[in-house]
Amino acid sequence: MLSSPVDRAAVAAESVKPSRAIATLIEDVRAGLLHAPRELPPKYFYDTHGSSLFEAICLTPEYYPTRAERALIAQHAHELIGIAQPLSIVEFGSGVASKLGPLFKACEAHALPASYYPFDVCESVLLATGELLREQFPWLAVRPLLGDFTAGLANLPPIHGRKLLMFLGGTLGNFDQPAAIALLAEMRTLMRPDDFLLLGADRIKDPLTLHAAYNDAAGLTAQFNLNLLSVLNAGVGADFVADNFAHRAFYNAEAQRIEMHLESLVAQRVALPALGESINFAAGETIRTEISRKFSPASLSALLAAAGLRLDRHFSGVDESFSLVLARRDDA
């Protein structure tokens, strides 16, 4: 049995200052929407309503990644913690940390009083999740980090002892190859030779299964995608009409990725007052709102190697629908 930490003050988040400039919504709109092909980064999905919709999407029968990753973590938690032996667990894009219970139970079984550092942009979620985890695991020191991990990691506070970094949910798939390599390489700078990175990645599979996961029968993914127009209306004063657009998601086999788009159903003009601009959409023209890359064992290993990491363990389950990989520095 692990003892509770001496400091039982309320969970408080420590702000992490950006170490490089990150584009604002106005800057991303100017760069991505004014000229074809039009696109926006997927981070703008996650306003309050969008975040709620995504939680609901994860419960749909078609959306397998969350269930597959949760099952792999539960099945291999004891082995993962036994290998990594972490004293600090740092999760990038932590959200509500709903999959981590088995890992913390494994820490108990290994008598490892690890501290947990969830790193995310939403302070209210960080604090609520931290308090819930401390109720479930009184021994756990929860030290939330408030910020955008894509804005750089140079200003993280000191994190002591053996580290287990975690980047779960298949989120790496939202980054193209150069950006994914750069992000993993930056995570590598935080790692000593005895540290590990736990990475969740979706796998290449039957295109029909992939298509269904992003086109659920309940229409929640469509609502999630279309909600981006409300974010733009609120953020830049735009006058997008949701009924004039449709959700489109498909598997691009050549690029080995799902692409999500918003398709203009009619020829229309949309004003962007905050930019002093407007957009003329042709019927059928789209805005690409997300990519979700799918991986093979070989492409995962190659991606890690390009970032100065090497695969140490690979867990994929019987159906091989999803991968959990433990990685180390290539010089470890």
N, C-alpha and C positions, 0 to 999 in steps of 0.2 A: 504493500500500500504506500503510495506516494503521499507526502505531507503537503498541506496547503501552503502557498507562499505567504511570507510574513506580511507583505503589503496587500491588504484586501480592499484598498480604496477602489472607488468606481472606475471602470474601464474608461480610459481617455485616449483619444487618438493624437498621435504626433504627426504634424504636417511635414511632408517631404517636399522641399523646394525643387522646382524643375532645374535640371542642370543644362538644359538647352531649350530653345524656343519651340513651342508647339503651336501650330496654326489654330486660330480662332475659327468659330463657325463662319463668320463673314469671309475670312481668308480662304477657307475651304470651299465655300460656295463660289467665290470669285474664281478660284483656280479650277474647280471641278464642274461647274454647271454652265458657265457662260459659253462654252464651246464644246462641240461634239468631238469624241464620244463623252457623254456626261456621266459623272460618277461622284459619289461622296463616300467618306470613310464610315464604317458601320458603327463607330462609337456613338453617333448621334441617334441611334435607335433607342438608347437607354435613358429616356426621361422616366418619370415615375410610372406613367401608363405603359410605356414600352417595356420597362423592367418587369412589371406585373404580367404583361402578355408573355414575355419570354419564360417566366416561371410556369405559366400555364402550358406553353408549348412543350416544355420538358416532360409534362405528364401525358401528352397525347400518345396513343398507341403507335403512331408512325415514327415518332422521334426517338430513335433507339440510342443515340450517343450517351445521354445522361445515364440511362439505365445500365448500359454496357460498361461505362467507366466506373459507376458506383459498384457494380458487381465485381469488377476486377480489383478494386481497392479493398473491398470486404474480403475477397478470397485470398489476397496476397499481403494484407497489411502486416501480419506478423513477420513474414519474410522480409518485406521492404524495410521495416524498422530495424530488424535484426541486422540487415546489411548496412544500412545508413548510420545507425546508432546516433541519431541527431540529438543535440542539446538545444538547437534552435530550428524551427520550421518556419520558412518564409513562403507565403503563397501570393503570387502575382495575380491580380484580378480575382480576389477571393470570393466576392459576392456573399452569399449566406452560408458558405462553408458546409453545405448539407451532406457532403460525401465523406467527411473526415473523421466521423466518430470511430470507425474501426482503427484508424491510425493512432488516435489518442489512446484507445484501449490497448493497442499493441505497445505503446510507450509505457503504460502502466505495467503490462506483463514483463517488459524488459527492464523495469525500474529505471526508466529514463525520464527525469523531470524536465521535459522539453518546454521551452517557451514558444508561443505561437505568434507570428507576426503576419497578420492579414493585411494586404496592401491593396487598397481600392480607392475609388474616387468619391464614394458616397459615405459621408460620416455617419449618418443615422443608421445605415445598414451595418457599418463596422461596429458601432457601439452596441446595437441590439444583439448582433451575433456574438460579440465578445461576452456580454452578460449571460447569454444563453449557454455558451460553452463553459463558463465558469460555474454555472449551476450544475451542469452535467459532469464536469471534471474539476472539482474544487482545487486540485493541486496545480492546475494549468495556469501559467502566467500568460495572459493575453495582452499583447502590445500592438494595437492597431496602428498602421501607417496610412496616412491620408494623402493621396496624391495620384498622379497619372504615371504609371511605370513606363509608358512610352516616352515620357519627358526626360528620361535619363535616370540612372541609378547612382550617380556619383555622390548624391547628398543623403543617402540612407544613413541612419544613425549606426553606431558600432553594433554589430551583431556577433556575439561571442560564442565560442565553442564550435563543435562540428555542426555543419549546416545541412539541412535538406531543403533545397529550393523546390518549389512546385509551380508548375504552369499547366493547369488542367483544363478540361472541357473542350479540348480540340481547338482552343482559341488561336494556337499558332497557325492554324489553317487560314485565318483571316488575313494573314500577311503574305505578300508575294515573296518569292525566293530571296531577293536581296535584303528585304526588310526582315524576314525571318532569320536569316543568317546574322544580321547586325544585332537583332534583339538577343539571340542566344549567345552571341559573342560578348555582349554586354553583361548578361547574367554570369558568364564564365569569369568575368573580372572579380565577381564577389566570392568566387569559390577558391578554397585551398585544395591541395591534393586529396585530402580525406573527406571532402564535401561531395554531395550528390545533387543532381537535378532530376526530379520526377516529372515527366512530360506525358500528357495525354494527347493522343493524335488519332483522328478518324482514319479508317482504312478504305482503300479502293474496293468497291464491291459492285454487286448487281445494280445497274443504273436505275432500274425500277424501284428498288429499295431506297436509293438515294433521292430519287424524285419524290417519292411519297413522304419522306422525312421533312421536305421543305414545301410540301403542298398538302398539308393535313386536311382531312375531310371536314373538320370543324371550322376551317378558315382562319385559325388563329395566327398562322404565319402570314397570311395575307393582311390581316389587321395590323400585325407587328410591322410589316413593311410599309403599309400605307400610313401608319402613324408618323413616319418620318416627315410626311408633308405637314402635319400639325406642328412638329418641331420646327420646321422651316418657317411656317407662318408666324409662330411665336417668336422665333429668334431673329428673323430678318424682316419681319413685317410683310412676308409674301402673301399672295392671294391664291395659293394652290387650292383647287377643289378636288377632294378625294375621289368623288364619283367620276372624274374625268381621267382617272388612272386605274390601272389594274396591276395586281401582283403577278410577276412572272419569275419562276425559278426553274432552272434546268441544269442538267449535268453536261458540262463541257468535257467530253472524253479526251480530246487532244491535250487540254491543259490539266486534266485530272482534277477538276474542281466543280463544285456547285457555284452557279452565279445567280444572284438575286437581282432583279430589275423592277423598276416601276415603268410601265408602258403607258404612254399617252394614247388615250382612246380616240382623241379628236385633235384636229389642228387647233392650237390655242396659244394665247399669250399670257404669260405669268409675270406679274410685277415683283421686283425685289427692291422695295424702297430704301432699305438700309444700305444698298449698294448703288442706288441711283441707276439701276439697270432693269432690264426685262428680258425674258426668254421667249422666243418663238419656238414652240414644239410642233413638229409635224405629226400627224397621226401615225402611230406605230413606233415613234422615236422613244428611246428608253433612257432612264437614269440607272446606272449600275450602283447598287447600294451595298452589296457584300460579295466577297468571294469566300468559299470554304473549301480549301484544298484537302484532298484525300491522298493518303500515303500508302506506300508499300514498305515492307521491312528494308528493302534496299534504298529507297529514296529517303527514309528516315535516317538511316545510318550515314548516308551521304550528306544530308543536311547538318547533322551533328558534327561530322568531320570538318565541314566547311567553316563551322563556328569554333573549332578547336576543342571539340568534345568527342568522347567515344562512348559507344553504347556498352553498358555493363550488364544489364539484365533486360529482357524483353518479355512482357506478359501480354497475351492476346486472347486467351480463352479458346474454347473449342471451335466457335464459329468464326474466330478471327475478324470480328466486325470492328474492333477497336483495339488500340495499342496503348499500354502503359510501358514506358521505358525509363529505366534508371541510367543516367549518364554521369560520367566523370570528366574531369579535365583530361585532355589527351596526353598530358605529361605526368599523370598520376601513376 
